[in-house]
């Protein structure tokens, strides 16, 4: 029997040999030679965070989802709400207490395609084999799921699997089983596995350790995860978040980590390593970040970082190298991901020159292959049979020909014996871009372009999100012209159909927060077409991303990047009629991104968003802009306090556009209102409507309000309901309301703890006011006596009241007679609210007489009173008249 220590040395030597090199993206068009660099010298550390894949589960493309929340994730890490991990910490410790079987650690590492999972695992294996890390493990066994695909459908055992992969283990494999606690099994790339793991299998009929039992690969890996095979060993499994989600549902994993990407420092280091030039790396970073976070996200994962560098490197080097001169004919640097990949592919085609006999034909085949792969689930790994189906030869890519786009088993490192060759696109962005490009290179059989795009939008897993973005990006005239140099003219008909479809998507979804609206907005920005943006957004009465009666879904949670996209589109459109973000979740950083564009909206609704006082400062800045177009600003329930009143007051003092300000359900208090009143009194303030309903106001603010009512030349409507002004406070207001220079037309005083003690003041107001047309006194305690005084004023010919609210004021049948006598023949009255009082059937005849005697009455609300079924029936008859008012009534069901 071989010595175990000697076998351990052999095993480490074998792992050191296979992990010596790291594969990088080749420089485009350089004969596609595989580019290898020393792993020890070139590895760039990644940020790992403690996150379960399902904890931020979102429908959509994994890459776009990660890019979208990248900034929030980084801030969460900096703020401590996300915990940074390393692989050592992930693999150390005992099994999680929730495990049903006593077992060693089961860990999972999640990351999107191209994030560096496999490279991280390779570095882990090399560090162990070098003796640098993980001394708790005596043996480490790294497997790749892509290799295991060749064994699907065949029964084997874990021991046989180990010996087949590492022949030097043949004589010691049984001895290893007695040291399970020192074994680490790594299974890399679950998303590349062609079967589902058996996570619910039974241990019936198995040997004690299960390692020698023959079963198929899904059962072997599943047994290790469940702990029915070698329960004492440690298992690490990697894959895309969607592939690992089933492990969470099956409770098969104890600890989780997700790859967040490079830190700012490591991002720069990786670019410098890839480009071999520190200055050029800095130029690439400046350009990516200078175009905003949408393009800047391309630099956070290893492969997307390399793609961006390969696309931009040569152009930046030519523009800023020693002795170089900027050329007026040089193509502009990419501003979008579509333009970035267009530049990359153009360099690939140019580099091969005559090696590609018919470039257009080759790219049509590649595009149809990419479309086929998307239709099969979007995975980048596929068999050589699929390659042959599209009349592409593996040799074209395996020998380096176009290897910057499609790679074969040599680069992937697949080791399956007798297996069909495996291939993959270098990155999902390349696959989806080529699929989109195919629509512009060759006519599509079957469905029309609009139908095909509509079908892609409806795919529930979001696999076509990037594809649709690239279709939109290529639709703008001139967007694909660089590729036309090598591939011939792109189809103008496809571009026109794609643009028309996208405009229709915006118009159909924009006003009702339709499903897929945010995706459509990303696609619209990808076009960079000011004409298309203005034609799309400019035709909308409202762009609604929040909740409302017209919404098709819940309000959206807007990441910082979403806000950047929205802001950019508003800038391009130059003006937006209405932006409704009610109930949307927006961070302060997101609001900061939106702020530079908000002044271009005429109506802005930010109701029920946790803006707080810092958020109000951003809005105040928008109001101060010289060309501000805001006319209506909704800031209901925003968590505002008196702290923000100064910012808002300063903004109102110089703003000439705002007419309506809604601040209800905040906590401004008397002090905050006092600050606002100083500005409202100024002749420069043009505000016509102020809503401070439910702001904790008391009678102490009455003097300030009274001064506004007497001095403001613009204020027409004031809502101070749901406060506590009381009789004394309202008495002060009533004095101001009678002034000749008071312009107020609508006053809401509902729920202000008013009693009949202030009724005489209201009587004076109704008679003396030259402007007041509507008054809401609902939910107070005026009762019959208070209404009796009000009725005296209503009889006056100088009372011009049109809308009167007396709901829930404890009114009885006695008050009904006074209302009838005072309002009969009142031609000004349009609406009367008597909801929630205690009128009974005794008042029915009087109310009928009132309805008939008021020629211009349009509605009367009587719900919540004490009418019987018969009384309700008699009042309902009034609705049968086509010319009469609308009568709202219900019968009163007495308590049992």
C-alpha positions in Angstrom: 0.0 0.0 0.0 1.3 3.4 -1.0 2.5 5.8 1.8 -0.3 8.4 2.5 2.2 11.2 2.9 3.8 10.4 -0.4 0.4 10.4 -2.1 -0.4 13.7 -0.5 2.8 15.2 -2.0 1.9 13.7 -5.4 -1.6 15.1 -5.2 -0.3 18.6 -4.3 2.2 18.5 -7.1 -0.6 17.6 -9.6 -2.8 20.5 -8.4 0.1 22.9 -8.6 0.7 21.9 -12.2 -2.9 22.3 -13.3 -3.4 25.6 -11.4 -0.2 27.3 -12.6 -1.8 29.5 -15.3 -4.8 31.8 -15.5 -6.6 32.4 -18.8 -7.2 36.0 -19.9 -9.2 37.4 -22.8 -6.9 37.8 -25.8 -6.2 41.1 -27.5 -8.9 41.2 -30.2 -7.8 40.1 -33.6 -4.4 38.8 -32.6 -4.9 35.3 -34.1 -6.9 34.3 -31.0 -4.0 32.8 -29.2 -4.9 31.6 -25.7 -3.5 34.2 -23.3 -2.1 32.6 -20.2 -0.6 34.4 -17.2 0.9 33.1 -14.0 -1.9 32.8 -11.4 0.3 33.6 -8.4 1.4 36.9 -10.0 -1.8 38.0 -11.8 -4.7 36.9 -9.5 -6.8 39.9 -8.4 -8.7 39.4 -5.1 -12.4 39.6 -5.1 -14.8 41.0 -2.5 -17.0 38.2 -1.1 -20.0 39.0 1.0 -22.3 37.0 3.2 -25.4 36.7 1.1 -27.8 33.9 0.2 -28.7 34.0 -3.5 -32.4 34.1 -2.8 -32.1 37.0 -0.3 -32.1 39.5 -3.1 -34.0 37.4 -5.6 -35.3 39.4 -8.5 -36.8 38.4 -11.8 -34.5 39.2 -14.6 -31.2 38.6 -16.2 -28.6 37.9 -13.5 -26.0 40.2 -14.9 -28.4 43.2 -15.3 -29.7 42.6 -11.8 -26.2 42.6 -10.3 -25.1 45.7 -12.3 -28.3 47.4 -11.2 -27.7 47.1 -7.4 -23.9 47.1 -7.5 -23.6 50.6 -6.0 -26.1 49.8 -3.2 -24.2 46.6 -2.4 -20.9 48.4 -2.1 -22.5 51.1 0.2 -24.1 48.3 2.3 -20.7 46.8 2.7 -19.2 50.1 3.7 -22.0 50.7 6.1 -21.8 47.3 7.7 -25.1 45.9 6.7 -23.3 43.5 4.4 -20.5 41.4 5.9 -17.3 40.7 4.0 -16.0 37.2 4.0 -13.0 35.2 2.7 -12.9 31.6 1.5 -11.1 30.6 4.6 -13.9 31.9 6.8 -16.5 30.4 4.5 -14.9 26.9 4.9 -14.0 27.0 8.6 -16.2 26.1 11.6 -18.7 23.5 12.2 -22.0 22.6 10.5 -24.9 25.1 10.8 -27.2 24.2 13.6 -30.2 23.9 11.3 -28.7 20.8 9.5 -30.7 17.7 10.1 -27.7 15.4 9.8 -24.4 15.8 11.8 -21.9 16.7 9.1 -19.0 18.9 8.1 -19.3 22.4 6.6 -21.3 22.7 3.4 -20.6 26.1 1.7 -21.7 27.8 -1.5 -20.1 30.6 -3.5 -22.5 32.4 -5.9 -21.4 34.7 -8.7 -22.7 35.9 -12.1 -21.1 34.7 -15.3 -17.6 36.0 -15.7 -17.3 37.1 -12.0 -14.3 34.9 -11.3 -15.7 32.0 -9.4 -13.6 29.4 -11.2 -10.4 31.5 -10.9 -11.1 31.9 -7.2 -11.5 28.1 -6.8 -8.3 27.6 -8.8 -6.5 30.0 -6.5 -7.9 28.2 -3.4 -6.6 24.9 -4.7 -3.2 26.4 -5.5 -2.8 28.0 -2.1 -3.6 24.7 -0.4 -1.2 22.8 -2.6 1.5 25.4 -1.9 1.0 25.0 1.8 0.0 28.7 2.1 -3.6 28.2 3.4 -6.2 25.8 4.6 -4.0 23.5 6.7 -7.1 21.9 8.2 -7.6 19.9 5.0 -5.3 17.0 4.2 -6.7 16.4 0.7 -8.6 18.8 -1.6 -10.5 17.4 -4.6 -11.7 20.0 -7.2 -14.3 18.9 -9.7 -15.9 20.9 -12.5 -19.5 20.2 -13.3 -18.8 20.7 -17.0 -16.4 17.6 -16.8 -19.0 15.6 -15.0 -21.5 16.0 -17.8 -19.8 13.3 -19.8 -20.7 10.8 -17.0 -24.4 11.6 -16.9 -26.5 8.5 -17.3 -23.7 6.3 -16.0 -23.5 4.7 -12.6 -20.3 5.0 -10.7 -19.1 5.6 -7.1 -17.4 8.5 -5.4 -14.2 6.4 -4.9 -14.2 5.5 -8.6 -14.7 9.1 -9.5 -11.6 10.1 -7.4 -9.4 7.4 -8.9 -10.4 8.3 -12.4 -9.5 11.9 -11.9 -6.3 11.2 -9.9 -4.8 7.8 -10.5 -2.3 8.2 -7.7 -5.2 7.9 -5.2 -5.9 4.3 -6.2 -4.1 2.6 -3.3 -5.1 5.0 -0.6 -8.7 5.9 -1.4 -10.0 3.5 1.3 -7.7 5.0 3.9 -8.9 8.5 3.1 -12.4 7.6 4.1 -11.3 7.2 7.7 -10.1 10.9 7.7 -13.2 12.5 6.3 -12.8 15.6 8.5 -9.7 16.4 6.6 -11.2 16.2 3.1 -12.5 19.1 1.0 -14.6 18.5 -2.1 -15.1 21.4 -4.5 -17.7 21.3 -7.3 -17.4 24.3 -9.5 -20.1 25.7 -11.9 -23.4 24.1 -11.0 -25.0 26.2 -13.8 -23.0 24.2 -16.3 -24.3 20.8 -15.1 -26.8 19.0 -17.4 -28.9 17.5 -14.6 -30.5 18.4 -11.3 -28.8 17.4 -8.1 -30.5 14.7 -6.0 -31.1 16.7 -2.8 -33.9 14.7 -1.4 -32.5 11.2 -1.8 -32.8 8.4 0.8 -29.9 6.6 2.5 -31.8 3.3 2.4 -29.7 0.5 0.9 -26.5 2.5 1.2 -23.3 1.6 3.0 -22.4 3.5 6.1 -20.2 6.1 4.3 -21.9 5.8 0.9 -18.6 6.3 -0.9 -18.5 3.0 -2.5 -22.1 2.8 -3.6 -22.7 3.1 -7.3 -25.2 5.7 -8.4 -25.3 8.5 -10.9 -23.5 11.8 -10.5 -26.5 13.8 -9.2 -26.9 11.3 -6.4 -23.2 11.3 -5.5 -23.0 15.1 -5.2 -26.4 15.2 -3.5 -25.2 12.6 -1.0 -22.2 14.7 -0.1 -24.3 17.8 0.4 -26.9 16.0 2.5 -24.2 14.3 4.6 -25.3 10.7 3.8 -21.9 10.3 2.1 -18.8 11.1 4.1 -20.7 13.3 6.6 -17.5 14.6 8.2 -16.0 16.1 5.0 -16.3 19.7 3.8 -18.0 20.6 0.6 -17.8 23.8 -1.5 -20.1 24.3 -4.5 -20.1 27.3 -6.8 -22.5 28.5 -9.5 -24.7 31.3 -10.7 -27.2 32.6 -8.1 -30.2 31.0 -10.0 -28.5 27.6 -10.1 -27.7 27.7 -6.4 -31.2 28.8 -5.3 -32.4 25.2 -5.1 -29.8 24.4 -2.5 -31.2 27.1 -0.2 -34.7 25.7 -0.7 -33.4 22.2 0.2 -31.5 23.5 3.2 -28.4 21.7 1.8 -25.9 24.5 2.5 -24.8 26.0 5.8 -22.9 29.1 4.8 -23.2 31.3 1.8 -21.0 33.9 0.0 -21.6 36.0 -3.1 -19.0 37.6 -5.3 -19.5 41.4 -5.2 -16.6 42.0 -7.6 -13.5 44.1 -7.4 -12.9 46.9 -5.0 -11.9 50.2 -6.6 -8.2 49.5 -5.9 -8.3 45.9 -7.2 -10.3 47.0 -10.3 -7.5 49.4 -11.2 -4.9 46.7 -10.5 -6.7 44.1 -12.7 -6.9 46.6 -15.6 -3.2 47.4 -15.2 -2.4 43.7 -15.2 -4.5 43.1 -18.3 -3.3 46.1 -20.3 0.3 46.1 -19.0 0.1 49.9 -18.7 -0.9 51.8 -15.6 -1.6 55.0 -17.4 -3.9 53.3 -19.9 -5.7 51.4 -17.2 -6.4 54.8 -15.5 -7.7 56.2 -18.8 -10.0 53.2 -19.3 -11.4 53.6 -15.8 -11.9 57.3 -16.3 -13.9 56.7 -19.4 -16.1 54.0 -18.0 -16.9 55.9 -14.9 -17.2 59.2 -16.8 -20.1 57.7 -18.8 -22.1 57.0 -15.6 -22.8 53.8 -13.7 -24.6 52.0 -16.6 -21.3 51.7 -18.6 -19.2 51.8 -15.4 -20.6 48.5 -14.2 -18.6 46.8 -17.0 -15.5 47.1 -14.8 -16.6 45.2 -11.7 -16.4 41.6 -12.8 -13.2 40.0 -14.2 -14.4 39.2 -17.7 -16.5 42.3 -18.3 -13.6 44.3 -17.1 -11.4 42.6 -19.6 -13.9 43.1 -22.4 -14.1 46.8 -21.6 -10.3 47.1 -21.6 -9.9 45.2 -24.8 -12.5 47.4 -26.5 -11.2 50.8 -25.2 -7.5 50.1 -24.8 -6.3 50.6 -28.4 -8.5 53.6 -29.0 -7.4 55.4 -25.9 -3.8 54.5 -26.5 -4.0 56.0 -30.0 -5.7 59.2 -28.7 -3.5 59.9 -25.7 -0.2 58.1 -26.4 3.1 60.0 -26.7 3.2 62.1 -29.8 -0.4 61.3 -30.8 -2.8 63.8 -32.1 -6.6 63.7 -31.7 -8.1 63.1 -35.1 -11.4 64.7 -36.1 -12.2 61.6 -38.1 -11.6 59.2 -35.2 -14.7 57.4 -34.1 -16.1 58.6 -30.8 -15.4 56.4 -27.7 -18.3 54.1 -26.7 -20.9 55.6 -24.4 -23.1 52.5 -24.1 -22.6 48.8 -23.7 -23.9 48.3 -27.3 -21.2 50.7 -28.6 -18.6 49.0 -26.5 -19.3 45.6 -27.9 -19.6 47.0 -31.4 -16.1 48.4 -31.0 -14.8 45.1 -29.6 -16.2 43.0 -32.5 -14.9 45.4 -35.1 -11.4 45.0 -33.7 -11.8 41.2 -33.9 -12.9 41.3 -37.5 -10.2 43.8 -38.5 -7.6 41.7 -36.8 -8.3 38.6 -38.8 -8.4 40.4 -42.1 -8.7 37.9 -44.9 -8.8 34.9 -42.5 -12.6 35.3 -42.5 -13.7 34.6 -46.1 -17.3 35.9 -45.7 -17.5 37.8 -42.4 -21.2 38.6 -42.6 -22.0 34.9 -43.2 -19.9 33.9 -40.2 -21.6 36.4 -37.9 -25.0 35.5 -39.1 -24.3 31.9 -38.0 -22.9 33.1 -34.7 -25.9 35.2 -34.1 -28.3 32.4 -34.9 -26.3 30.1 -32.6 -26.6 32.8 -29.8 -30.4 33.1 -30.4 -30.7 29.3 -30.2 -28.7 29.2 -27.0 -30.9 31.9 -25.5 -34.0 30.0 -26.5 -32.6 26.9 -24.7 -32.3 28.8 -21.4 -29.5 31.3 -21.9 -26.7 29.2 -20.7 -23.3 30.0 -22.3 -22.1 26.4 -22.3 -23.3 24.1 -25.2 -22.2 21.1 -27.1 -20.3 20.7 -30.3 -23.5 19.2 -31.9 -25.3 22.6 -31.5 -22.3 24.3 -33.1 -22.5 21.9 -36.1 -26.2 22.5 -36.4 -25.4 26.1 -37.3 -22.7 25.1 -39.7 -19.9 26.3 -37.6 -16.7 24.2 -37.1 -15.0 23.8 -33.8 -11.6 24.1 -35.4 -12.4 27.7 -36.3 -12.3 28.5 -32.6 -10.2 25.8 -31.0 -7.2 26.8 -33.2 -7.6 30.5 -32.2 -9.8 31.6 -35.1 -12.4 34.0 -33.6 -11.5 32.6 -30.2 -12.2 36.1 -28.7 -15.9 35.3 -29.2 -16.3 31.6 -28.8 -14.0 29.2 -26.9 -13.8 25.5 -26.9 -12.8 22.8 -24.5 -9.1 23.7 -24.6 -9.8 27.0 -22.9 -12.6 25.7 -20.8 -10.4 22.9 -19.5 -13.0 20.2 -20.0 -11.6 16.8 -19.2 -14.5 14.5 -19.8 -13.2 11.3 -21.4 -15.0 10.5 -24.7 -17.3 13.5 -24.2 -18.8 15.6 -26.9 -16.8 18.8 -27.3 -18.1 21.8 -25.2 -18.1 25.4 -26.2 -19.1 28.7 -24.7 -19.3 32.4 -25.6 -16.7 34.4 -23.8 -19.3 36.3 -21.9 -23.1 36.5 -21.8 -22.9 40.0 -23.1 -21.2 38.8 -26.3 -23.8 36.0 -26.7 -26.7 38.4 -26.3 -25.1 41.1 -28.5 -24.6 38.6 -31.3 -28.1 37.4 -31.0 -29.3 41.0 -31.4 -26.9 41.6 -34.3 -28.4 38.6 -36.2 -31.7 40.5 -36.6 -29.8 43.2 -38.4 -27.7 41.0 -40.6 -30.3 38.5 -42.1 -34.1 38.4 -42.5 -35.8 36.3 -39.8 -38.0 33.4 -40.8 -41.2 32.9 -38.9 -42.3 35.7 -36.5 -41.9 39.3 -37.4 -39.5 41.5 -35.6 -42.2 43.1 -33.4 -43.6 39.7 -32.5 -40.2 38.3 -31.8 -39.4 41.2 -29.5 -42.8 40.9 -27.7 -42.2 37.2 -27.1 -38.8 38.0 -25.7 -40.2 40.6 -23.3 -42.8 38.1 -22.0 -40.1 35.5 -21.1 -40.6 35.3 -17.3 -37.0 34.5 -16.3 -35.7 37.7 -18.0 -33.1 35.9 -20.1 -33.7 38.3 -23.0 -33.2 41.5 -21.1 -29.7 42.2 -22.5 -30.7 41.0 -25.9 -33.5 43.5 -26.0 -31.2 46.2 -24.8 -28.8 45.5 -27.6 -31.6 45.3 -30.2 -32.6 48.8 -29.1 -29.0 50.0 -29.1 -28.4 48.9 -32.6 -31.7 50.5 -33.9 -30.4 54.1 -33.8 -29.2 55.3 -37.2 -25.4 55.2 -37.2 -25.2 53.0 -34.0 -23.9 50.0 -36.0 -22.1 51.9 -38.8 -18.6 50.9 -37.5 -19.6 47.2 -38.1 -20.9 47.9 -41.5 -17.3 48.5 -42.6 -16.6 44.8 -42.1 -20.0 43.1 -42.2 -21.9 45.2 -44.8 -25.0 47.3 -44.3 -27.3 46.6 -41.4 -31.0 46.2 -42.2 -32.8 49.6 -41.9 -36.1 47.9 -41.8 -35.2 46.0 -38.6 -34.0 49.3 -37.1 -37.3 51.0 -37.9 -39.3 48.2 -36.6 -37.3 47.9 -33.4 -37.6 51.7 -32.7 -41.4 51.6 -33.4 -41.8 48.7 -31.1 -39.9 50.3 -28.3 -41.8 53.6 -28.6 -45.1 51.5 -28.5 -43.8 49.7 -25.3 -43.1 53.1 -23.6 -46.5 54.5 -24.6 -48.4 51.4 -23.6 -46.6 50.8 -20.2 -45.5 54.3 -19.2 -48.8 55.6 -17.9 -49.7 52.6 -15.9 -46.4 51.2 -14.6 -46.8 48.2 -16.9 -44.7 45.1 -16.4 -41.3 45.6 -18.0 -41.5 49.4 -18.0 -38.1 49.8 -16.3 -36.5 47.5 -18.8 -38.0 49.5 -21.7 -36.5 52.7 -20.2 -33.1 51.1 -20.0 -33.5 50.1 -23.7 -34.6 53.6 -24.6 -31.5 55.1 -23.0 -29.3 52.5 -24.8 -30.5 54.0 -28.1 -29.0 57.4 -27.2 -31.5 58.9 -29.6 -32.9 62.2 -28.5 -35.5 62.1 -31.2 -36.8 58.7 -30.1 -36.8 59.7 -26.4 -38.7 62.9 -27.1 -41.2 61.0 -29.3 -41.7 58.4 -26.6 -41.7 60.3 -23.3 -43.0 63.5 -24.8 -46.2 61.7 -25.8 -47.0 60.5 -22.3 -49.4 62.4 -20.1 -47.7 60.7 -17.1 -44.7 58.5 -16.6 -45.8 56.3 -13.7 -43.4 54.1 -11.8 -45.3 54.3 -8.6 -48.6 53.0 -7.3 -52.0 54.4 -8.3 -55.4 53.4 -9.6 -53.9 53.1 -13.1 -50.9 51.0 -12.0 -50.5 47.4 -13.2 -48.1 46.5 -10.4 -46.6 47.6 -7.1 -44.4 50.7 -7.0 -40.9 49.9 -8.2 -37.8 49.8 -6.0 -35.5 52.2 -7.7 -31.8 51.5 -7.4 -29.3 54.4 -7.9 -28.7 53.2 -11.4 -32.4 53.2 -12.2 -32.5 56.8 -11.1 -29.5 57.6 -13.3 -31.3 56.1 -16.3 -34.5 58.0 -15.5 -32.6 61.3 -15.0 -30.7 60.8 -18.3 -33.9 60.2 -20.2 -35.6 63.3 -18.7 -32.6 65.3 -19.8 -32.9 64.0 -23.3 -36.6 64.6 -23.4 -36.1 68.1 -22.2 -39.5 68.2 -20.6 -41.9 65.6 -19.0 -45.5 66.4 -18.3 -45.7 64.3 -15.1 -43.5 61.9 -13.2 -45.3 59.7 -10.6 -43.0 57.9 -8.2 -45.6 57.4 -5.4 -44.6 54.6 -3.0 -41.4 53.9 -4.9 -38.4 52.9 -2.8 -35.6 55.4 -3.4 -32.4 55.9 -1.5 -31.0 59.3 -0.8 -28.2 58.5 -3.4 -30.9 57.7 -5.9 -32.7 60.9 -5.3 -29.4 62.7 -5.7 -29.1 61.1 -9.1 -32.6 62.2 -10.0 -32.3 65.7 -8.7 -30.5 67.3 -11.7 -33.5 66.4 -14.0 -36.5 66.9 -11.7 -36.9 70.6 -12.6 -37.8 69.5 -16.1 -41.0 67.8 -14.9 -44.2 69.9 -14.7 -45.8 67.5 -12.2 -43.8 65.5 -9.7 -45.3 63.0 -7.3 -43.0 61.7 -4.6 -45.7 60.7 -2.1 -45.1 58.1 0.5 -41.3 57.9 -0.1 -38.9 58.1 2.9 -37.1 61.1 1.6 -36.5 62.8 5.0 -35.1 66.2 5.4 -32.0 65.4 3.3 -34.2 64.4 0.4 -36.1 67.7 0.7 -32.8 69.5 0.2 -32.4 67.8 -3.2 -35.9 68.9 -4.2 -35.3 72.5 -3.0 -32.2 72.5 -5.3 -34.4 71.5 -8.2 -36.9 74.3 -7.4 -34.1 76.8 -7.4 -32.9 76.1 -11.0 -33.5 79.0 -13.3 -35.5 77.1 -15.9 -37.5 75.0 -13.4 -40.8 73.8 -14.9 -42.3 72.3 -11.8 -45.9 73.3 -11.3 -47.1 70.6 -8.9 -44.9 68.9 -6.3 -46.3 66.1 -4.1 -44.3 65.4 -1.0 -47.0 63.6 1.0 -45.7 61.4 4.0 -42.1 61.9 3.3 -40.9 62.0 6.9 -40.2 65.8 6.7 -39.7 67.9 9.9 -39.2 71.6 10.6 -35.5 71.0 9.7 -36.2 71.1 6.0 -38.6 74.1 6.1 -35.7 76.5 5.6 -34.5 74.8 2.4 -38.1 74.7 1.1 -38.6 78.4 2.0 -35.5 79.4 0.3 -36.5 77.5 -2.9 -40.0 79.0 -2.9 -38.6 82.5 -2.6 -36.9 82.3 -5.9 -39.1 79.9 -7.8 -41.6 81.3 -10.3 -43.2 78.1 -11.6 -44.6 76.1 -8.6 -48.3 76.5 -8.1 -49.2 73.5 -5.9 -47.2 72.1 -2.9 -48.5 69.0 -1.1 -46.9 68.5 2.3 -49.6 66.5 4.1 -48.8 63.7 6.6 -45.4 65.1 7.6 -44.1 66.6 10.9 -43.4 70.2 10.0 -45.1 71.5 13.2 -45.8 75.1 14.0 -42.1 76.1 13.6 -41.8 74.6 10.2 -45.0 76.3 9.0 -43.8 79.6 10.4 -40.8 79.4 8.2 -42.9 78.6 5.1 -45.3 81.5 6.0 -42.5 84.1 5.7 -42.1 83.2 2.1 -45.8 82.7 1.3 -46.4 86.3 2.3 -43.9 87.6 -0.2 -45.2 89.0 -3.5 -42.6 87.0 -5.4 -44.2 83.7 -4.2 -46.6 82.4 -6.9 -47.9 79.4 -4.9 -51.7 78.9 -5.3 -52.3 75.7 -3.3 -50.7 74.6 0.0 -51.5 71.3 1.7 -50.2 70.9 5.2 -52.9 68.4 6.3 -51.8 66.3 9.3 -48.6 68.1 10.2 -49.0 68.5 14.0 -50.2 72.1 13.8 -51.8 73.8 16.7 -53.5 77.1 17.4 -50.0 78.6 18.0 -49.5 78.8 14.2 -52.8 80.7 13.6 -51.3 84.2 13.5 -48.7 83.1 10.9 -51.5 81.5 8.7 -53.7 84.6 9.2 -50.9 86.9 8.0 -50.5 84.7 4.8 -54.2 84.8 4.1 -54.3 88.5 4.4 -51.1 89.3 2.5 -50.6 86.5 -0.2 -51.7 87.6 -3.6 -51.6 84.1 -5.0 -52.8 81.5 -2.5 -56.2 80.2 -3.5 -56.4 76.9 -1.6 -55.2 75.9 1.9 -55.6 72.5 3.5 -54.9 72.5 7.2 -57.1 69.6 8.1 -56.1 66.8 10.5 -54.4 69.2 12.8 -55.4 70.7 16.1 -56.0 74.5 15.6 -59.1 74.4 17.9 -61.7 77.1 18.2 -59.2 79.8 19.3 -56.9 79.2 16.4 -59.8 79.2 13.8 -61.2 82.4 15.3 -57.9 84.1 14.4 -58.1 82.7 10.8 -61.6 83.8 10.4 -60.6 87.4 11.0 -58.1 87.2 8.1 -60.6 85.5 5.8 -62.9 88.5 5.9 -60.2 90.9 4.7 -60.9 92.3 1.3 -57.5 91.4 0.0 -57.8 87.7 1.0 -57.9 85.6 -2.2 -58.5 82.2 -0.7 -61.2 80.2 -2.5 -60.9 76.7 -0.8 -60.3 76.0 2.9 -60.0 72.5 4.5 -60.5 72.5 8.2 -61.6 69.0 8.8 -60.6 67.2 12.0 -59.4 70.3 13.9 -61.3 69.8 17.1 -63.8 72.6 16.3 -67.0 73.0 18.3 -70.1 75.3 18.1 -68.1 77.9 19.9 -66.4 79.0 16.6 -69.6 78.8 14.5 -70.4 82.5 14.8 -67.0 83.3 13.3 -67.7 81.0 10.4 -71.0 82.7 9.9 -69.2 86.0 9.5 -66.7 84.5 7.1 -69.4 83.0 4.8 -71.2 86.3 4.7 -68.2 88.6 4.5 -65.7 86.7 2.3 -65.5 87.8 -1.3 -63.5 84.8 -2.5 -64.3 81.7 -0.4 -66.1 79.1 -2.5 -65.5 75.9 -0.6 -65.1 75.0 3.0 -64.5 71.6 4.5 -65.6 71.3 8.2 -65.9 67.5 8.2 -65.0 65.4 11.3 -65.5 68.2 13.9 -68.1 68.7 16.7 -70.2 71.6 15.4 -73.4 69.7 16.2 -76.9 71.1 15.6 -76.3 74.4 17.4 -73.1 75.2 15.4 -74.8 74.4 12.1 -77.7 76.6 13.1 -75.4 79.6 13.1 -73.9 78.6 9.8 -77.3 78.3 8.3 -77.9 82.0 9.1 -75.0 82.8 6.8 -76.1 80.4 4.1 -79.3 82.3 3.8 -77.4 85.5 2.9 -77.3 86.4 -0.8 -73.7 87.4 -0.3 -72.7 83.9 0.6 -71.2 82.3 -2.6 -70.3 78.9 -1.2 -70.3 76.1 -3.7 -68.9 73.2 -1.7 -69.8 72.6 1.9 -68.5 69.8 4.1 -70.3 69.0 7.3 -69.7 65.2 7.5 -69.4 63.6 10.9 -70.4 66.6 13.0 -73.1 64.9 15.1 -75.9 66.5 13.1 -79.5 65.2 13.8 -82.9 65.6 12.1 -83.2 69.0 13.8 -80.3 70.3 11.7 -81.8 68.9 8.5 -84.7 71.4 8.7 -82.4 74.4 9.1 -80.2 73.2 6.2 -83.3 72.9 4.0 -84.6 76.3 4.8 -81.2 78.0 4.4 -80.1 76.3 1.2 -83.4 76.1 -0.7 -83.0 78.0 -3.9 -79.2 78.4 -3.4 -77.9 78.6 -6.9 -74.3 78.6 -6.0 -74.3 75.2 -4.1 -72.7 72.4 -6.1 -71.7 69.8 -3.4 -73.0 69.1 0.1 -71.3 66.5 2.3 -73.4 65.2 5.2 -71.8 61.8 5.5 -71.5 60.1 8.9 -74.1 62.1 10.8 -77.3 60.8 12.6 -80.0 61.7 10.1 -82.9 59.3 10.1 -86.0 58.7 7.9 -87.6 61.7 9.5 -85.2 63.9 7.4 -85.9 62.1 4.1 -88.7 64.5 3.0 -86.6 67.5 4.0 -83.6 66.3 2.1 -85.7 65.5 -1.0 -87.0 69.0 -0.8 -83.5 70.4 -0.5 -82.3 68.4 -3.6 -85.3 69.7 -5.7 -84.8 73.2 -4.5 -81.1 73.6 -5.3 -81.0 73.9 -9.1 -77.2 73.5 -9.5 -76.5 70.8 -6.9 -74.4 68.1 -8.4 -73.9 65.7 -5.5 -75.0 65.1 -1.9 -73.3 62.5 0.3 -75.5 60.8 2.8 -73.7 57.5 3.5 -73.1 56.6 7.2 -76.4 58.0 8.5 -79.3 56.1 10.0 -81.7 55.6 7.1 -83.7 52.4 7.0 -84.0 50.4 3.7 -87.2 52.4 3.0 -85.5 55.7 3.6 -82.6 54.7 1.4 -85.0 53.6 -1.3 -86.8 57.0 -1.3 -83.6 58.9 -1.6 -82.2 56.5 -4.3 -85.3 57.5 -6.4 -83.7 60.9 -6.7 -80.9 59.4 -8.8 -83.4 58.4 -11.5 -83.6 61.9 -12.7 -81.1 62.5 -15.5 -80.8 66.2 -14.5 -80.6 65.9 -10.8 -77.6 65.5 -8.5 -75.9 62.3 -7.6 -77.1 61.0 -4.3 -74.8 58.7 -2.2 -76.8 56.9 0.5 -76.9 53.6 2.3 -79.3 52.1 4.8 -78.3 51.8 8.5 -78.1 48.2 9.8 -78.9 48.3 13.5 -76.7 46.3 15.8 -78.0 42.9 16.9 
